[in-house]
Amino acid sequence: MDATGADDPRTPEDPRTPEDTRTPVVREVDFGTARLLPDVDRPRAWLLTVDGAPQSYVDLDDPGHLEFEYVRRLAFALDAAAEPGRPLDVAHLGGGALCLPRYVAATRPGSRQHAVEADAGLLRLVTEHLPLDAAAGVTTHHADARDWIERAPDACADVVVADVFGGSRVPARLTSLEYARHAARVVRPGGLYLANLADAAPFDFLRPQIATVSAVFSHACLLAEPAVLRGRRFGNAVLVAGHGELPIAELARSAASDVFPARVEHGAALRRLAAGARPVADDTAVASPEPPKGAFRVG
């Protein structure tokens, strides 16, 4: 369902929009308290949090500026999904402030994108205060991500991006083999499946996720900071999978050149990381672990 016909966001308490005031906007949404916080260093940039957890960062003047490190890693994979500038069909599971859809629209004009967000209140907040250009080619849907992917046609997407967090945790419904089979069905031959995950050593959540995705895609790799892979801290890991060979060399170059360099684990190294883990089914799936306070950073 497209999000249209939004209510007037102005209230008697704050009749001005964020563009006018550059002051925080606070609203109760379906799943918590959302805040849009202005970045004092960038005149049209905003941080979105829900119940204090960072969700998205958007610079309306520069959609190519990606503040979150894990978002940059997802973008590295989107950049490598096809030759530069070629339009893509992309399905984004998890809307947030529509950071990656804006990035794809800017870097690959003409792309057709679907952004799926379960929180209708959050979707209204974002589309009211951080509107997308009408020419961006992004259709927003108020829907549960699992329900939407189950209804999606076969081979309809060049890339599926799964970046769904309930608060600070990946929901169990998006971690199972049954879910992964639908994601694999939707991704075209030569396309990519990208998942933002979070865990810490001994990787009791991440290792079964590698096994689950590897059960339905023939190739997979993982982008993460060395400190996370060595078990020194909790952090994000971006899982990249596809039905064909992956652009490992391009991903490795991009990840290594980031301000927070990441490593790409693939082949035998990825198999060692996931050794002994088995795919998880719906009846045994669990959400990702609760992160320690301050685990997610912007930078």
C-alpha positions as protocol buffer text, in pm:
chain_id: "A"
residue {
  index: 1
  type: MET
  ca { x: 0 y: 0 z: 0 }
}
residue {
  index: 2
  type: ASP
  ca { x: 143 y: 335 z: -102 }
}
residue {
  index: 3
  type: ALA
  ca { x: 172 y: 603 z: 165 }
}
residue {
  index: 4
  type: THR
  ca { x: -26 y: 895 z: 26 }
}
residue {
  index: 5
  type: GLY
  ca { x: -259 y: 1160 z: 155 }
}
residue {
  index: 6
  type: ALA
  ca { x: -49 y: 1240 z: 462 }
}
residue {
  index: 7
  type: ASP
  ca { x: -203 y: 1456 z: 733 }
}
residue {
  index: 8
  type: ASP
  ca { x: -82 y: 1814 z: 776 }
}
residue {
  index: 9
  type: PRO
  ca { x: 228 y: 1777 z: 1001 }
}
residue {
  index: 10
  type: ARG
  ca { x: 192 y: 2121 z: 1159 }
}
residue {
  index: 11
  type: THR
  ca { x: 56 y: 2142 z: 1513 }
}
residue {
  index: 12
  type: PRO
  ca { x: -43 y: 2433 z: 1739 }
}
residue {
  index: 13
  type: GLU
  ca { x: 262 y: 2351 z: 1953 }
}
residue {
  index: 14
  type: ASP
  ca { x: 501 y: 2373 z: 1656 }
}
residue {
  index: 15
  type: PRO
  ca { x: 342 y: 2526 z: 1345 }
}
residue {
  index: 16
  type: ARG
  ca { x: 668 y: 2530 z: 1154 }
}
residue {
  index: 17
  type: THR
  ca { x: 833 y: 2247 z: 962 }
}
residue {
  index: 18
  type: PRO
  ca { x: 1192 y: 2132 z: 1027 }
}
residue {
  index: 19
  type: GLU
  ca { x: 1304 y: 2323 z: 717 }
}
residue {
  index: 20
  type: ASP
  ca { x: 1182 y: 2643 z: 886 }
}
residue {
  index: 21
  type: THR
  ca { x: 1306 y: 2583 z: 1237 }
}
residue {
  index: 22
  type: ARG
  ca { x: 1597 y: 2340 z: 1227 }
}
residue {
  index: 23
  type: THR
  ca { x: 1480 y: 2221 z: 1565 }
}
residue {
  index: 24
  type: PRO
  ca { x: 1411 y: 1858 z: 1658 }
}
residue {
  index: 25
  type: VAL
  ca { x: 1080 y: 1704 z: 1561 }
}
residue {
  index: 26
  type: VAL
  ca { x: 937 y: 1450 z: 1806 }
}
residue {
  index: 27
  type: ARG
  ca { x: 641 y: 1227 z: 1729 }
}
residue {
  index: 28
  type: GLU
  ca { x: 485 y: 914 z: 1868 }
}
residue {
  index: 29
  type: VAL
  ca { x: 476 y: 660 z: 1585 }
}
residue {
  index: 30
  type: ASP
  ca { x: 342 y: 305 z: 1574 }
}
residue {
  index: 31
  type: PHE
  ca { x: 642 y: 139 z: 1737 }
}
residue {
  index: 32
  type: GLY
  ca { x: 787 y: 405 z: 1964 }
}
residue {
  index: 33
  type: THR
  ca { x: 898 y: 767 z: 1983 }
}
residue {
  index: 34
  type: ALA
  ca { x: 1060 y: 899 z: 1667 }
}
residue {
  index: 35
  type: ARG
  ca { x: 1288 y: 1200 z: 1661 }
}
residue {
  index: 36
  type: LEU
  ca { x: 1425 y: 1395 z: 1367 }
}
residue {
  index: 37
  type: LEU
  ca { x: 1739 y: 1571 z: 1487 }
}
residue {
  index: 38
  type: PRO
  ca { x: 1913 y: 1835 z: 1274 }
}
residue {
  index: 39
  type: ASP
  ca { x: 2284 y: 1807 z: 1203 }
}
residue {
  index: 40
  type: VAL
  ca { x: 2434 y: 2145 z: 1295 }
}
residue {
  index: 41
  type: ASP
  ca { x: 2721 y: 2092 z: 1051 }
}
residue {
  index: 42
  type: ARG
  ca { x: 2507 y: 2022 z: 742 }
}
residue {
  index: 43
  type: PRO
  ca { x: 2220 y: 2264 z: 673 }
}
residue {
  index: 44
  type: ARG
  ca { x: 1963 y: 2009 z: 545 }
}
residue {
  index: 45
  type: ALA
  ca { x: 2078 y: 1690 z: 715 }
}
residue {
  index: 46
  type: TRP
  ca { x: 1874 y: 1497 z: 970 }
}
residue {
  index: 47
  type: LEU
  ca { x: 1925 y: 1202 z: 1202 }
}
residue {
  index: 48
  type: LEU
  ca { x: 1624 y: 978 z: 1264 }
}
residue {
  index: 49
  type: THR
  ca { x: 1604 y: 787 z: 1592 }
}
residue {
  index: 50
  type: VAL
  ca { x: 1330 y: 564 z: 1732 }
}
residue {
  index: 51
  type: ASP
  ca { x: 1328 y: 518 z: 2110 }
}
residue {
  index: 52
  type: GLY
  ca { x: 1681 y: 655 z: 2111 }
}
residue {
  index: 53
  type: ALA
  ca { x: 1821 y: 403 z: 1860 }
}
residue {
  index: 54
  type: PRO
  ca { x: 1972 y: 560 z: 1545 }
}
residue {
  index: 55
  type: GLN
  ca { x: 1770 y: 450 z: 1240 }
}
residue {
  index: 56
  type: SER
  ca { x: 1871 y: 670 z: 947 }
}
residue {
  index: 57
  type: TYR
  ca { x: 2068 y: 976 z: 849 }
}
residue {
  index: 58
  type: VAL
  ca { x: 1967 y: 1182 z: 545 }
}
residue {
  index: 59
  type: ASP
  ca { x: 2123 y: 1487 z: 384 }
}
residue {
  index: 60
  type: LEU
  ca { x: 1858 y: 1631 z: 154 }
}
residue {
  index: 61
  type: ASP
  ca { x: 2122 y: 1834 z: -34 }
}
residue {
  index: 62
  type: ASP
  ca { x: 2362 y: 1542 z: -75 }
}
residue {
  index: 63
  type: PRO
  ca { x: 2203 y: 1195 z: -90 }
}
residue {
  index: 64
  type: GLY
  ca { x: 2548 y: 1054 z: -162 }
}
residue {
  index: 65
  type: HIS
  ca { x: 2662 y: 1145 z: 189 }
}
residue {
  index: 66
  type: LEU
  ca { x: 2614 y: 827 z: 395 }
}
residue {
  index: 67
  type: GLU
  ca { x: 2688 y: 886 z: 761 }
}
residue {
  index: 68
  type: PHE
  ca { x: 2639 y: 534 z: 899 }
}
residue {
  index: 69
  type: GLU
  ca { x: 2924 y: 295 z: 828 }
}
residue {
  index: 70
  type: TYR
  ca { x: 2697 y: -6 z: 767 }
}
residue {
  index: 71
  type: VAL
  ca { x: 2495 y: 200 z: 517 }
}
residue {
  index: 72
  type: ARG
  ca { x: 2813 y: 275 z: 326 }
}
residue {
  index: 73
  type: ARG
  ca { x: 2881 y: -100 z: 310 }
}
residue {
  index: 74
  type: LEU
  ca { x: 2535 y: -164 z: 174 }
}
residue {
  index: 75
  type: ALA
  ca { x: 2604 y: 112 z: -79 }
}
residue {
  index: 76
  type: PHE
  ca { x: 2931 y: -52 z: -180 }
}
residue {
  index: 77
  type: ALA
  ca { x: 2731 y: -360 z: -278 }
}
residue {
  index: 78
  type: LEU
  ca { x: 2471 y: -151 z: -461 }
}
residue {
  index: 79
  type: ASP
  ca { x: 2753 y: 23 z: -648 }
}
residue {
  index: 80
  type: ALA
  ca { x: 2896 y: -316 z: -747 }
}
residue {
  index: 81
  type: ALA
  ca { x: 2561 y: -467 z: -851 }
}
residue {
  index: 82
  type: ALA
  ca { x: 2593 y: -334 z: -1208 }
}
residue {
  index: 83
  type: GLU
  ca { x: 2801 y: -98 z: -1414 }
}
residue {
  index: 84
  type: PRO
  ca { x: 2796 y: 261 z: -1282 }
}
residue {
  index: 85
  type: GLY
  ca { x: 2482 y: 455 z: -1356 }
}
residue {
  index: 86
  type: ARG
  ca { x: 2275 y: 162 z: -1482 }
}
residue {
  index: 87
  type: PRO
  ca { x: 1920 y: 173 z: -1341 }
}
residue {
  index: 88
  type: LEU
  ca { x: 1823 y: -110 z: -1108 }
}
residue {
  index: 89
  type: ASP
  ca { x: 1505 y: -256 z: -969 }
}
residue {
  index: 90
  type: VAL
  ca { x: 1558 y: -249 z: -591 }
}
residue {
  index: 91
  type: ALA
  ca { x: 1337 y: -367 z: -305 }
}
residue {
  index: 92
  type: HIS
  ca { x: 1419 y: -215 z: 32 }
}
residue {
  index: 93
  type: LEU
  ca { x: 1283 y: -407 z: 331 }
}
residue {
  index: 94
  type: GLY
  ca { x: 1285 y: -143 z: 603 }
}
residue {
  index: 95
  type: GLY
  ca { x: 1221 y: 217 z: 514 }
}
residue {
  index: 96
  type: GLY
  ca { x: 1360 y: 439 z: 790 }
}
residue {
  index: 97
  type: ALA
  ca { x: 1427 y: 781 z: 643 }
}
residue {
  index: 98
  type: LEU
  ca { x: 1470 y: 630 z: 294 }
}
residue {
  index: 99
  type: CYS
  ca { x: 1842 y: 692 z: 293 }
}
residue {
  index: 100
  type: LEU
  ca { x: 1943 y: 416 z: 49 }
}
residue {
  index: 101
  type: PRO
  ca { x: 1651 y: 473 z: -189 }
}
residue {
  index: 102
  type: ARG
  ca { x: 1764 y: 835 z: -215 }
}
residue {
  index: 103
  type: TYR
  ca { x: 2122 y: 718 z: -277 }
}
residue {
  index: 104
  type: VAL
  ca { x: 2018 y: 480 z: -556 }
}
residue {
  index: 105
  type: ALA
  ca { x: 1797 y: 747 z: -715 }
}
residue {
  index: 106
  type: ALA
  ca { x: 2094 y: 986 z: -720 }
}
residue {
  index: 107
  type: THR
  ca { x: 2358 y: 740 z: -840 }
}
residue {
  index: 108
  type: ARG
  ca { x: 2139 y: 533 z: -1073 }
}
residue {
  index: 109
  type: PRO
  ca { x: 1873 y: 763 z: -1220 }
}
residue {
  index: 110
  type: GLY
  ca { x: 1578 y: 580 z: -1366 }
}
residue {
  index: 111
  type: SER
  ca { x: 1588 y: 301 z: -1109 }
}
residue {
  index: 112
  type: ARG
  ca { x: 1257 y: 156 z: -994 }
}
residue {
  index: 113
  type: GLN
  ca { x: 1247 y: 110 z: -619 }
}
residue {
  index: 114
  type: HIS
  ca { x: 1007 y: -17 z: -355 }
}
residue {
  index: 115
  type: ALA
  ca { x: 1056 y: 78 z: 9 }
}
residue {
  index: 116
  type: VAL
  ca { x: 863 y: -132 z: 263 }
}
residue {
  index: 117
  type: GLU
  ca { x: 803 y: 5 z: 612 }
}
residue {
  index: 118
  type: ALA
  ca { x: 580 y: -156 z: 878 }
}
residue {
  index: 119
  type: ASP
  ca { x: 546 y: 161 z: 1087 }
}
residue {
  index: 120
  type: ALA
  ca { x: 284 y: 378 z: 917 }
}
residue {
  index: 121
  type: GLY
  ca { x: 340 y: 666 z: 1157 }
}
residue {
  index: 122
  type: LEU
  ca { x: 712 y: 665 z: 1086 }
}
residue {
  index: 123
  type: LEU
  ca { x: 649 y: 655 z: 713 }
}
residue {
  index: 124
  type: ARG
  ca { x: 417 y: 956 z: 739 }
}
residue {
  index: 125
  type: LEU
  ca { x: 673 y: 1147 z: 946 }
}
residue {
  index: 126
  type: VAL
  ca { x: 949 y: 1087 z: 692 }
}
residue {
  index: 127
  type: THR
  ca { x: 745 y: 1161 z: 382 }
}
residue {
  index: 128
  type: GLU
  ca { x: 608 y: 1480 z: 541 }
}
residue {
  index: 129
  type: HIS
  ca { x: 932 y: 1626 z: 671 }
}
residue {
  index: 130
  type: LEU
  ca { x: 1195 y: 1469 z: 443 }
}
residue {
  index: 131
  type: PRO
  ca { x: 1003 y: 1439 z: 117 }
}
residue {
  index: 132
  type: LEU
  ca { x: 1139 y: 1251 z: -181 }
}
residue {
  index: 133
  type: ASP
  ca { x: 1162 y: 1412 z: -521 }
}
residue {
  index: 134
  type: ALA
  ca { x: 868 y: 1298 z: -731 }
}
residue {
  index: 135
  type: ALA
  ca { x: 1113 y: 1186 z: -1001 }
}
residue {
  index: 136
  type: ALA
  ca { x: 1308 y: 958 z: -764 }
}
residue {
  index: 137
  type: GLY
  ca { x: 1117 y: 649 z: -876 }
}
residue {
  index: 138
  type: VAL
  ca { x: 1054 y: 525 z: -520 }
}
residue {
  index: 139
  type: THR
  ca { x: 721 y: 368 z: -423 }
}
residue {
  index: 140
  type: THR
  ca { x: 664 y: 342 z: -49 }
}
residue {
  index: 141
  type: HIS
  ca { x: 456 y: 65 z: 105 }
}
residue {
  index: 142
  type: HIS
  ca { x: 311 y: 40 z: 453 }
}
residue {
  index: 143
  type: ALA
  ca { x: 352 y: -334 z: 501 }
}
residue {
  index: 144
  type: ASP
  ca { x: 525 y: -601 z: 703 }
}
residue {
  index: 145
  type: ALA
  ca { x: 850 y: -688 z: 524 }
}
residue {
  index: 146
  type: ARG
  ca { x: 798 y: -1065 z: 548 }
}
residue {
  index: 147
  type: ASP
  ca { x: 442 y: -1037 z: 416 }
}
residue {
  index: 148
  type: TRP
  ca { x: 553 y: -813 z: 131 }
}
residue {
  index: 149
  type: ILE
  ca { x: 839 y: -1038 z: 17 }
}
residue {
  index: 150
  type: GLU
  ca { x: 610 y: -1342 z: 26 }
}
residue {
  index: 151
  type: ARG
  ca { x: 368 y: -1167 z: -212 }
}
residue {
  index: 152
  type: ALA
  ca { x: 635 y: -1025 z: -445 }
}
residue {
  index: 153
  type: PRO
  ca { x: 662 y: -1176 z: -795 }
}
residue {
  index: 154
  type: ASP
  ca { x: 944 y: -1412 z: -887 }
}
residue {
  index: 155
  type: ALA
  ca { x: 1267 y: -1253 z: -1013 }
}
residue {
  index: 156
  type: CYS
  ca { x: 1132 y: -898 z: -981 }
}
residue {
  index: 157
  type: ALA
  ca { x: 1438 y: -732 z: -822 }
}
residue {
  index: 158
  type: ASP
  ca { x: 1800 y: -681 z: -916 }
}
residue {
  index: 159
  type: VAL
  ca { x: 1874 y: -617 z: -548 }
}
residue {
  index: 160
  type: VAL
  ca { x: 1685 y: -686 z: -227 }
}
residue {
  index: 161
  type: VAL
  ca { x: 1810 y: -488 z: 73 }
}
residue {
  index: 162
  type: ALA
  ca { x: 1702 y: -618 z: 414 }
}
residue {
  index: 163
  type: ASP
  ca { x: 1762 y: -351 z: 678 }
}
residue {
  index: 164
  type: VAL
  ca { x: 1479 y: -415 z: 922 }
}
residue {
  index: 165
  type: PHE
  ca { x: 1520 y: -349 z: 1292 }
}
residue {
  index: 166
  type: GLY
  ca { x: 1253 y: -356 z: 1557 }
}
residue {
  index: 167
  type: GLY
  ca { x: 1417 y: -105 z: 1788 }
}
residue {
  index: 168
  type: SER
  ca { x: 1776 y: -231 z: 1780 }
}
residue {
  index: 169
  type: ARG
  ca { x: 1707 y: -594 z: 1684 }
}
residue {
  index: 170
  type: VAL
  ca { x: 1648 y: -778 z: 1359 }
}
residue {
  index: 171
  type: PRO
  ca { x: 1304 y: -944 z: 1392 }
}
residue {
  index: 172
  type: ALA
  ca { x: 1300 y: -1324 z: 1404 }
}
residue {
  index: 173
  type: ARG
  ca { x: 1054 y: -1335 z: 1110 }
}
residue {
  index: 174
  type: LEU
  ca { x: 1333 y: -1207 z: 886 }
}
residue {
  index: 175
  type: THR
  ca { x: 1598 y: -1458 z: 995 }
}
residue {
  index: 176
  type: SER
  ca { x: 1451 y: -1795 z: 890 }
}
residue {
  index: 177
  type: LEU
  ca { x: 1503 y: -2033 z: 601 }
}
residue {
  index: 178
  type: GLU
  ca { x: 1140 y: -1987 z: 495 }
}
residue {
  index: 179
  type: TYR
  ca { x: 1196 y: -1612 z: 466 }
}
residue {
  index: 180
  type: ALA
  ca { x: 1530 y: -1657 z: 288 }
}
residue {
  index: 181
  type: ARG
  ca { x: 1368 y: -1879 z: 25 }
}
residue {
  index: 182
  type: HIS
  ca { x: 1130 y: -1599 z: -66 }
}
residue {
  index: 183
  type: ALA
  ca { x: 1417 y: -1350 z: -85 }
}
residue {
  index: 184
  type: ALA
  ca { x: 1607 y: -1588 z: -313 }
}
residue {
  index: 185
  type: ARG
  ca { x: 1297 y: -1629 z: -530 }
}
residue {
  index: 186
  type: VAL
  ca { x: 1258 y: -1254 z: -572 }
}
residue {
  index: 187
  type: VAL
  ca { x: 1624 y: -1184 z: -663 }
}
residue {
  index: 188
  type: ARG
  ca { x: 1697 y: -1216 z: -1035 }
}
residue {
  index: 189
  type: PRO
  ca { x: 1984 y: -1426 z: -1171 }
}
residue {
  index: 190
  type: GLY
  ca { x: 2293 y: -1210 z: -1138 }
}
residue {
  index: 191
  type: GLY
  ca { x: 2127 y: -1001 z: -867 }
}
residue {
  index: 192
  type: LEU
  ca { x: 2216 y: -950 z: -502 }
}
residue {
  index: 193
  type: TYR
  ca { x: 2060 y: -997 z: -162 }
}
residue {
  index: 194
  type: LEU
  ca { x: 2194 y: -765 z: 109 }
}
residue {
  index: 195
  type: ALA
  ca { x: 2122 y: -795 z: 481 }
}
residue {
  index: 196
  type: ASN
  ca { x: 2228 y: -567 z: 763 }
}
residue {
  index: 197
  type: LEU
  ca { x: 2285 y: -784 z: 1071 }
}
residue {
  index: 198
  type: ALA
  ca { x: 2433 y: -718 z: 1415 }
}
residue {
  index: 199
  type: ASP
  ca { x: 2607 y: -946 z: 1663 }
}
residue {
  index: 200
  type: ALA
  ca { x: 2917 y: -1004 z: 1874 }
}
residue {
  index: 201
  type: ALA
  ca { x: 3141 y: -1304 z: 1938 }
}
residue {
  index: 202
  type: PRO
  ca { x: 3077 y: -1597 z: 1959 }
}
residue {
  index: 203
  type: PHE
  ca { x: 2829 y: -1496 z: 1684 }
}
residue {
  index: 204
  type: ASP
  ca { x: 2546 y: -1722 z: 1792 }
}
residue {
  index: 205
  type: PHE
  ca { x: 2310 y: -1514 z: 1576 }
}
residue {
  index: 206
  type: LEU
  ca { x: 2537 y: -1428 z: 1283 }
}
residue {
  index: 207
  type: ARG
  ca { x: 2674 y: -1777 z: 1217 }
}
residue {
  index: 208
  type: PRO
  ca { x: 2328 y: -1937 z: 1164 }
}
residue {
  index: 209
  type: GLN
  ca { x: 2236 y: -1642 z: 943 }
}
residue {
  index: 210
  type: ILE
  ca { x: 2531 y: -1717 z: 717 }
}
residue {
  index: 211
  type: ALA
  ca { x: 2423 y: -2082 z: 705 }
}
residue {
  index: 212
  type: THR
  ca { x: 2060 y: -1986 z: 634 }
}
residue {
  index: 213
  type: VAL
  ca { x: 2140 y: -1751 z: 347 }
}
residue {
  index: 214
  type: SER
  ca { x: 2401 y: -1990 z: 207 }
}
residue {
  index: 215
  type: ALA
  ca { x: 2135 y: -2261 z: 190 }
}
residue {
  index: 216
  type: VAL
  ca { x: 1936 y: -2067 z: -71 }
}
residue {
  index: 217
  type: PHE
  ca { x: 2204 y: -1864 z: -253 }
}
residue {
  index: 218
  type: SER
  ca { x: 2504 y: -2024 z: -419 }
}
residue {
  index: 219
  type: HIS
  ca { x: 2747 y: -1748 z: -319 }
}
residue {
  index: 220
  type: ALA
  ca { x: 2782 y: -1531 z: -8 }
}
residue {
  index: 221
  type: CYS
  ca { x: 3028 y: -1297 z: 161 }
}
residue {
  index: 222
  type: LEU
  ca { x: 3035 y: -1080 z: 473 }
}
residue {
  index: 223
  type: LEU
  ca { x: 3153 y: -721 z: 522 }
}
residue {
  index: 224
  type: ALA
  ca { x: 3249 y: -623 z: 875 }
}
residue {
  index: 225
  type: GLU
  ca { x: 3512 y: -435 z: 1070 }
}
residue {
  index: 226
  type: PRO
  ca { x: 3811 y: -644 z: 1179 }
}
residue {
  index: 227
  type: ALA
  ca { x: 3740 y: -554 z: 1542 }
}
residue {
  index: 228
  type: VAL
  ca { x: 3392 y: -706 z: 1513 }
}
residue {
  index: 229
  type: LEU
  ca { x: 3520 y: -1018 z: 1336 }
}
residue {
  index: 230
  type: ARG
  ca { x: 3787 y: -1063 z: 1602 }
}
residue {
  index: 231
  type: GLY
  ca { x: 3527 y: -1050 z: 1875 }
}
residue {
  index: 232
  type: ARG
  ca { x: 3644 y: -724 z: 2028 }
}
residue {
  index: 233
  type: ARG
  ca { x: 3311 y: -543 z: 2004 }
}
residue {
  index: 234
  type: PHE
  ca { x: 2946 y: -567 z: 1905 }
}
residue {
  index: 235
  type: GLY
  ca { x: 2876 y: -433 z: 1559 }
}
residue {
  index: 236
  type: ASN
  ca { x: 2705 y: -451 z: 1223 }
}
residue {
  index: 237
  type: ALA
  ca { x: 2788 y: -705 z: 957 }
}
residue {
  index: 238
  type: VAL
  ca { x: 2655 y: -681 z: 601 }
}
residue {
  index: 239
  type: LEU
  ca { x: 2580 y: -1016 z: 442 }
}
residue {
  index: 240
  type: VAL
  ca { x: 2589 y: -1017 z: 60 }
}
residue {
  index: 241
  type: ALA
  ca { x: 2456 y: -1313 z: -138 }
}
residue {
  index: 242
  type: GLY
  ca { x: 2362 y: -1401 z: -492 }
}
residue {
  index: 243
  type: HIS
  ca { x: 2283 y: -1679 z: -732 }
}
residue {
  index: 244
  type: GLY
  ca { x: 2603 y: -1609 z: -927 }
}
residue {
  index: 245
  type: GLU
  ca { x: 2958 y: -1498 z: -861 }
}
residue {
  index: 246
  type: LEU
  ca { x: 2989 y: -1196 z: -634 }
}
residue {
  index: 247
  type: PRO
  ca { x: 3196 y: -881 z: -704 }
}
residue {
  index: 248
  type: ILE
  ca { x: 3440 y: -970 z: -425 }
}
residue {
  index: 249
  type: ALA
  ca { x: 3736 y: -766 z: -552 }
}
residue {
  index: 250
  type: GLU
  ca { x: 3528 y: -448 z: -593 }
}
residue {
  index: 251
  type: LEU
  ca { x: 3366 y: -494 z: -252 }
}
residue {
  index: 252
  type: ALA
  ca { x: 3705 y: -550 z: -90 }
}
residue {
  index: 253
  type: ARG
  ca { x: 3854 y: -234 z: -245 }
}
residue {
  index: 254
  type: SER
  ca { x: 3561 y: -19 z: -137 }
}
residue {
  index: 255
  type: ALA
  ca { x: 3547 y: -165 z: 213 }
}
residue {
  index: 256
  type: ALA
  ca { x: 3920 y: -123 z: 268 }
}
residue {
  index: 257
  type: SER
  ca { x: 3913 y: 242 z: 161 }
}
residue {
  index: 258
  type: ASP
  ca { x: 3634 y: 347 z: 398 }
}
residue {
  index: 259
  type: VAL
  ca { x: 3698 y: 578 z: 693 }
}
residue {
  index: 260
  type: PHE
  ca { x: 3621 y: 272 z: 907 }
}
residue {
  index: 261
  type: PRO
  ca { x: 3783 y: -1 z: 695 }
}
residue {
  index: 262
  type: ALA
  ca { x: 3606 y: -334 z: 673 }
}
residue {
  index: 263
  type: ARG
  ca { x: 3713 y: -680 z: 569 }
}
residue {
  index: 264
  type: VAL
  ca { x: 3534 y: -907 z: 322 }
}
residue {
  index: 265
  type: GLU
  ca { x: 3508 y: -1267 z: 437 }
}
residue {
  index: 266
  type: HIS
  ca { x: 3424 y: -1518 z: 165 }
}
residue {
  index: 267
  type: GLY
  ca { x: 3499 y: -1869 z: 50 }
}
residue {
  index: 268
  type: ALA
  ca { x: 3689 y: -2082 z: 300 }
}
residue {
  index: 269
  type: ALA
  ca { x: 3713 y: -1796 z: 553 }
}
residue {
  index: 270
  type: LEU
  ca { x: 3334 y: -1753 z: 556 }
}
residue {
  index: 271
  type: ARG
  ca { x: 3285 y: -2127 z: 589 }
}
residue {
  index: 272
  type: ARG
  ca { x: 3519 y: -2133 z: 887 }
}
residue {
  index: 273
  type: LEU
  ca { x: 3330 y: -1849 z: 1050 }
}
residue {
  index: 274
  type: ALA
  ca { x: 2999 y: -2034 z: 1011 }
}
residue {
  index: 275
  type: ALA
  ca { x: 3142 y: -2382 z: 1083 }
}
residue {
  index: 276
  type: GLY
  ca { x: 2890 y: -2603 z: 1263 }
}
residue {
  index: 277
  type: ALA
  ca { x: 2600 y: -2359 z: 1221 }
}
residue {
  index: 278
  type: ARG
  ca { x: 2279 y: -2478 z: 1063 }
}
residue {
  index: 279
  type: PRO
  ca { x: 1998 y: -2289 z: 890 }
}
residue {
  index: 280
  type: VAL
  ca { x: 1719 y: -2178 z: 1121 }
}
residue {
  index: 281
  type: ALA
  ca { x: 1350 y: -2246 z: 1061 }
}
residue {
  index: 282
  type: ASP
  ca { x: 1052 y: -2030 z: 1149 }
}
residue {
  index: 283
  type: ASP
  ca { x: 985 y: -2229 z: 1465 }
}
residue {
  index: 284
  type: THR
  ca { x: 1340 y: -2186 z: 1596 }
}
residue {
  index: 285
  type: ALA
  ca { x: 1426 y: -1839 z: 1462 }
}
residue {
  index: 286
  type: VAL
  ca { x: 1521 y: -1568 z: 1708 }
}
residue {
  index: 287
  type: ALA
  ca { x: 1578 y: -1195 z: 1683 }
}
residue {
  index: 288
  type: SER
  ca { x: 1930 y: -1057 z: 1681 }
}
residue {
  index: 289
  type: PRO
  ca { x: 2077 y: -990 z: 2026 }
}
residue {
  index: 290
  type: GLU
  ca { x: 2011 y: -672 z: 2218 }
}
residue {
  index: 291
  type: PRO
  ca { x: 2311 y: -445 z: 2158 }
}
residue {
  index: 292
  type: PRO
  ca { x: 2505 y: -298 z: 2448 }
}
residue {
  index: 293
  type: LYS
  ca { x: 2444 y: 70 z: 2514 }
}
residue {
  index: 294
  type: GLY
  ca { x: 2625 y: 288 z: 2262 }
}
residue {
  index: 295
  type: ALA
  ca { x: 2708 y: -2 z: 2031 }
}
residue {
  index: 296
  type: PHE
  ca { x: 2583 y: 168 z: 1714 }
}
residue {
  index: 297
  type: ARG
  ca { x: 2778 y: 472 z: 1606 }
}
residue {
  index: 298
  type: VAL
  ca { x: 2754 y: 733 z: 1335 }
}
residue {
  index: 299
  type: GLY
  ca { x: 3061 y: 828 z: 1140 }
}
